[in-house]
Amino acid sequence: MTGNIPSNRQGAPCLACPLRLKPAFKDKSDDEVRFIQTMKIDHRRLPAGSDIIHPTQEDAELYTLFSGWAFRYKSLPDGRRQILNFLLPGDLVGLQASLLSAAQHGIEALTDVELCVFPRKRIWDLFVRMPSLAYEVAWLGSREEGLIDENLTSVGQRNASERIAALLISLYRRADALGLVSGNSFEFPLSRQQMADALGLSLVHTSKTWSRLRRAGMFTLTDGRLTLLNPRLTARMASVYEQERDPRPLI
């Protein structure tokens, strides 16, 4: 889905941003937050299925995902798609695309989303005027690379059950750090096709493996909420032992 992006230039003032209260994020000085506010040019709302950045786009801005879920992907000429990673609130969106002459991937809204918008032409200001924030932007880029590395490990080395378990425990831990988990349960908006595209599996294989794991008691899915019945067992099955790291930067 493409087209003009609805805007609401107000949004939440950066100093009053509710995301900054989440345990997932590091504290910032008021000066740093005020500088971020001077850079912010828009607060956009998009419906699920919208393009945040489309492949080959030459004017992609930099975003922070304020609410909702999104995913980054690459497509082949015949329409096959690889989802590279999923994006949750607080994640930096479009760093690579904003630094290159044209985006080499696409980013799509998985659910309805809200985005804080920062102009690509001012990214250099971070390095000149606020080096501490520039370092954090680079750190967030490295973190995203780590998430993609983990997904590549799944696609290359884990079997189908392990791939699904790794995806579930990763999303569970990231959602938990954002305060989105209650009673081991969280909103799970992924379709079977999107999971298949992320895990390098066919839709049929994904569906059969998903059904087998649910019957085995790994999780339940009711009204769009997924409950991990034994998160530690899920992590062991996926050979995923690293917890979500210490609080991370929020731009």
C-alpha positions as CSV (number, residue, x, y, z in Angstrom):
1,M,0.0,0.0,0.0
2,T,1.5,3.3,-1.0
3,G,0.4,7.0,-1.2
4,N,0.4,10.1,0.9
5,I,1.2,9.5,4.6
6,P,-1.3,11.0,7.0
7,S,0.4,13.5,9.4
8,N,-0.2,14.9,12.9
9,R,2.6,17.3,13.6
10,Q,1.7,17.4,17.3
11,G,2.3,14.0,18.8
12,A,3.7,13.6,22.2
13,P,6.3,16.2,23.3
14,C,9.7,14.4,23.6
15,L,10.1,15.4,27.2
16,A,6.7,13.8,28.0
17,C,7.1,10.7,25.7
18,P,5.6,7.7,27.5
19,L,8.1,5.4,25.8
20,R,10.9,7.0,27.9
21,L,9.3,5.6,31.0
22,K,9.7,2.0,29.8
23,P,12.4,-0.2,31.4
24,A,13.7,-1.0,27.9
25,F,15.2,2.5,27.4
26,K,18.1,4.4,28.9
27,D,17.6,7.8,30.6
28,K,18.6,10.9,28.7
29,S,19.5,14.4,29.8
30,D,16.9,17.1,29.3
31,D,19.3,18.7,26.8
32,E,19.5,15.6,24.7
33,V,15.7,15.2,24.7
34,R,15.2,18.9,23.7
35,F,17.7,18.4,20.9
36,I,15.7,15.4,19.6
37,Q,12.6,17.6,19.8
38,T,14.2,20.2,17.6
39,M,15.0,17.5,15.0
40,K,11.5,16.0,15.0
41,I,9.5,17.3,12.0
42,D,6.3,15.2,12.1
43,H,4.3,12.5,13.9
44,R,2.7,10.2,11.4
45,R,-0.1,7.6,11.7
46,L,-0.3,4.8,9.2
47,P,-2.7,1.9,8.8
48,A,-1.6,-1.7,8.7
49,G,-0.2,-2.7,5.4
50,S,1.2,0.7,4.5
51,D,4.7,1.3,3.2
52,I,6.8,3.2,5.7
53,I,9.8,3.0,3.2
54,H,9.5,1.4,-0.2
55,P,12.4,-0.3,-2.0
56,T,14.5,2.1,-4.1
57,Q,13.0,5.1,-2.4
58,E,15.4,8.0,-2.6
59,D,14.0,10.4,0.0
60,A,13.5,8.1,3.0
61,E,13.5,9.8,6.3
62,L,14.6,8.5,9.7
63,Y,11.8,7.3,12.1
64,T,11.3,6.1,15.6
65,L,8.4,3.7,15.9
66,F,6.2,5.2,18.6
67,S,3.6,2.5,18.6
68,G,2.6,-0.6,16.7
69,W,4.7,-3.2,14.8
70,A,6.4,-3.1,11.5
71,F,8.9,-5.3,9.5
72,R,11.9,-4.8,7.2
73,Y,12.0,-7.0,4.1
74,K,13.6,-7.6,0.7
75,S,11.8,-9.0,-2.3
76,L,12.9,-10.9,-5.4
77,P,11.7,-10.1,-8.9
78,D,9.3,-13.0,-8.9
79,G,7.6,-11.7,-5.7
80,R,9.2,-14.0,-3.1
81,R,9.9,-12.0,0.1
82,Q,12.4,-12.4,3.0
83,I,11.4,-10.6,6.2
84,L,14.7,-9.5,7.7
85,N,13.5,-8.4,11.1
86,F,10.5,-7.2,13.0
87,L,10.2,-3.7,14.5
88,L,8.6,-2.9,17.9
89,P,7.9,0.4,19.7
90,G,11.1,2.4,20.3
91,D,13.0,0.9,17.4
92,L,14.8,3.1,15.0
93,V,13.4,2.7,11.5
94,G,15.2,3.5,8.2
95,L,18.7,4.3,9.3
96,Q,20.2,2.4,6.3
97,A,17.7,3.9,3.9
98,S,18.2,7.4,5.1
99,L,22.0,7.2,4.7
100,L,22.1,5.7,1.3
101,S,21.1,7.3,-2.0
102,A,18.2,4.9,-2.3
103,A,16.6,2.3,0.0
104,Q,17.8,-1.2,-0.6
105,H,14.8,-2.7,1.3
106,G,11.3,-2.0,2.2
107,I,9.6,-1.4,5.6
108,E,5.9,-2.2,6.0
109,A,3.5,-1.5,8.9
110,L,2.4,-4.8,10.3
111,T,-0.2,-3.1,12.5
112,D,-1.5,0.4,12.6
113,V,1.6,2.5,13.6
114,E,2.6,5.9,14.8
115,L,6.0,7.3,13.8
116,C,8.2,10.1,15.0
117,V,9.8,11.6,11.9
118,F,13.4,13.0,11.6
119,P,14.7,14.5,8.4
120,R,17.5,12.6,6.7
121,K,19.3,15.8,5.8
122,R,19.8,16.6,9.5
123,I,21.4,13.3,10.5
124,W,24.8,14.9,10.2
125,D,23.8,17.5,12.8
126,L,23.9,14.7,15.4
127,F,27.6,14.0,14.7
128,V,28.5,17.7,14.7
129,R,26.3,19.0,17.6
130,M,25.4,16.0,19.7
131,P,28.1,13.2,19.4
132,S,26.6,11.2,22.3
133,L,23.3,10.9,20.3
134,A,25.2,10.1,17.1
135,Y,26.9,7.2,18.9
136,E,23.5,6.0,20.1
137,V,22.2,6.0,16.5
138,A,25.2,3.9,15.5
139,W,24.6,1.6,18.4
140,L,21.0,1.1,17.4
141,G,22.1,0.3,13.9
142,S,24.4,-2.4,15.3
143,R,21.6,-3.8,17.4
144,E,19.4,-4.1,14.4
145,E,22.2,-6.0,12.6
146,G,22.4,-8.3,15.6
147,L,18.7,-9.1,15.3
148,I,19.1,-9.9,11.6
149,D,22.2,-12.1,12.5
150,E,20.0,-14.1,14.8
151,N,17.3,-14.5,12.1
152,L,20.0,-15.6,9.7
153,T,21.2,-18.2,12.2
154,S,17.7,-19.6,12.4
155,V,17.3,-19.8,8.6
156,G,20.7,-21.4,8.2
157,Q,21.0,-23.8,11.1
158,R,17.7,-24.3,13.1
159,N,15.1,-26.8,12.1
160,A,11.5,-25.6,11.6
161,S,10.4,-26.1,15.2
162,E,13.5,-24.4,16.5
163,R,13.0,-21.5,14.1
164,I,9.5,-20.9,15.3
165,A,10.6,-21.2,19.0
166,A,13.4,-18.7,18.4
167,L,11.1,-16.2,16.8
168,L,8.5,-16.5,19.6
169,I,11.0,-16.2,22.5
170,S,12.7,-13.2,20.8
171,L,9.5,-11.3,20.3
172,Y,8.3,-12.3,23.8
173,R,11.4,-10.9,25.4
174,R,11.4,-7.7,23.4
175,A,7.7,-7.2,24.2
176,D,8.3,-7.9,27.8
177,A,10.9,-5.2,28.1
178,L,8.3,-2.8,26.7
179,G,5.8,-3.7,29.3
180,L,3.6,-5.4,26.7
181,V,3.5,-8.9,28.3
182,S,1.0,-9.8,31.0
183,G,0.8,-13.4,32.4
184,N,3.2,-14.6,29.7
185,S,0.7,-13.3,27.1
186,F,1.2,-10.5,24.5
187,E,-0.4,-9.3,21.3
188,F,0.8,-11.4,18.3
189,P,-0.1,-9.8,15.0
190,L,2.0,-12.0,12.7
191,S,0.2,-14.1,10.0
192,R,1.5,-17.6,9.0
193,Q,2.7,-16.1,5.7
194,Q,4.7,-13.4,7.5
195,M,6.3,-16.0,9.8
196,A,7.1,-18.2,6.8
197,D,8.7,-15.2,5.0
198,A,10.8,-14.4,8.1
199,L,11.9,-18.0,8.8
200,G,12.7,-19.2,5.3
201,L,10.0,-21.9,5.3
202,S,7.1,-22.6,3.0
203,L,3.6,-21.6,4.2
204,V,2.6,-25.3,4.4
205,H,5.6,-26.3,6.5
206,T,5.1,-23.3,8.7
207,S,1.5,-24.0,9.3
208,K,2.1,-27.7,10.0
209,T,4.9,-27.0,12.4
210,W,3.0,-24.2,14.2
211,S,0.0,-26.6,14.7
212,R,2.2,-29.3,16.0
213,L,3.9,-27.0,18.6
214,R,0.6,-25.7,19.7
215,R,-0.8,-29.2,20.2
216,A,2.4,-30.1,22.1
217,G,1.6,-27.3,24.6
218,M,4.3,-24.7,23.7
219,F,1.7,-21.9,23.4
220,T,-1.9,-20.8,23.0
221,L,-3.2,-18.2,20.6
222,T,-6.6,-16.7,21.5
223,D,-8.1,-13.5,20.0
224,G,-4.7,-12.3,18.7
225,R,-2.9,-12.8,22.0
226,L,-0.1,-15.5,22.2
227,T,0.7,-17.0,25.6
228,L,3.9,-18.9,26.1
229,L,3.1,-21.7,28.5
230,N,6.8,-22.3,29.4
231,P,9.1,-19.5,28.2
232,R,12.2,-21.2,29.6
233,L,11.4,-24.4,27.7
234,T,10.8,-22.4,24.5
235,A,14.2,-20.7,24.9
236,R,16.0,-24.0,25.5
237,M,14.3,-25.6,22.5
238,A,15.5,-22.7,20.3
239,S,19.0,-22.7,21.9
240,V,18.4,-19.0,22.7
241,Y,20.0,-18.2,26.0
242,E,20.8,-14.5,25.7
243,Q,18.2,-12.2,27.4
244,E,17.3,-8.8,26.1
245,R,20.3,-6.6,26.8
246,D,20.5,-3.7,29.3
247,P,18.3,-0.6,28.6
248,R,19.0,0.8,25.1
249,P,18.9,4.3,23.6
250,L,15.7,5.9,22.5
251,I,15.9,8.6,19.8
